[in-house]
Amino acid sequence: MFYGSRGTFLFWVSINTHVCLYGESYVRPAIWAIIVVISYPMLMWLFDAALPQSDNFPYAYIRTSAASFYQINSTYIGERLLGIPILGLTFIALKRKFERKK
């Protein structure tokens, strides 16, 4: 099977290891999701990117960040791209857990 270069393959294996323990842990992707949802608007604010203007500072940004992470809106494209593999690995881990319960 062709995976590209060896370094690329090892990069994706290490991501899979650190994010969800090869699909065995569904808690790790949930923790990563929380980290991304909270830290992404902080990083955007730090780098002075275009953020939605609101009077209730942290809540509006975190709500927009969560909506982008869970693919509801497209305010933060980078966060949507981070959300796809994390959510996918979460669903894989949950599927494995429920398949073992049968």
C-alpha positions in Angstrom: 0.0 0.0 0.0 1.3 3.4 -0.9 1.3 6.1 1.8 3.6 8.7 0.4 6.9 9.2 2.1 7.8 7.3 5.3 7.9 10.6 7.2 4.3 11.5 6.2 3.0 8.1 7.2 4.8 8.3 10.6 3.3 11.8 11.1 -0.2 10.5 10.7 0.4 7.5 12.9 1.8 9.7 15.7 -1.2 12.1 15.4 -3.5 9.0 15.7 -1.5 7.8 18.7 -1.5 11.1 20.6 -5.1 12.1 19.8 -7.0 8.9 20.5 -4.6 6.0 21.3 -5.2 4.3 17.9 -9.0 4.6 18.2 -9.2 3.1 21.7 -9.8 6.2 23.7 -12.8 8.5 23.2 -11.9 10.7 26.2 -8.7 12.0 24.6 -10.4 13.4 21.5 -13.0 15.0 23.8 -10.3 16.7 25.7 -8.6 17.8 22.5 -11.9 19.2 21.3 -12.3 21.3 24.5 -8.7 22.5 24.2 -9.2 23.6 20.5 -12.6 25.3 21.2 -11.2 27.3 24.0 -7.7 28.1 22.7 -8.5 28.9 19.1 -10.4 32.2 19.8 -7.7 33.2 22.2 -5.0 32.7 19.6 -7.1 34.6 17.0 -7.5 37.4 19.5 -3.8 37.3 20.3 -2.8 37.7 16.6 -5.5 40.4 16.2 -7.5 38.5 13.6 -11.0 39.4 12.6 -13.3 38.3 15.4 -17.0 38.9 15.7 -17.6 42.0 17.8 -19.6 41.5 20.9 -20.1 43.0 24.3 -19.9 39.7 26.2 -16.3 38.9 25.2 -15.5 35.3 26.2 -18.9 33.8 25.7 -19.5 35.0 22.1 -16.1 33.9 21.0 -16.3 30.5 22.5 -19.8 30.0 21.1 -18.6 30.9 17.6 -15.5 28.7 18.1 -17.7 25.7 19.1 -20.0 26.3 16.2 -17.0 26.3 13.8 -15.5 23.2 15.4 -18.7 21.2 15.1 -19.1 22.3 11.5 -22.2 24.5 12.1 -20.8 27.7 10.7 -17.7 28.7 8.8 -16.4 31.6 10.9 -13.0 30.0 11.6 -11.9 27.8 8.7 -8.8 26.6 10.4 -10.8 25.4 13.3 -13.2 23.5 11.0 -10.2 21.8 9.5 -8.9 20.8 13.0 -12.4 19.6 13.9 -12.8 17.1 11.1 -10.1 14.6 12.1 -10.8 15.1 15.9 -14.5 14.4 15.5 -13.7 11.5 13.1 -11.4 9.9 15.6 -14.0 10.4 18.3 -16.6 8.6 16.3 -14.2 5.7 15.5 -13.3 5.3 19.2 -17.0 5.3 20.2 -17.9 2.8 17.4 -15.1 0.4 18.7 -16.3 0.8 22.2 -19.9 0.0 21.4 -18.9 -2.9 19.1 -17.1 -4.6 22.0 -20.2 -4.4 24.2 -22.2 -6.8 22.0 
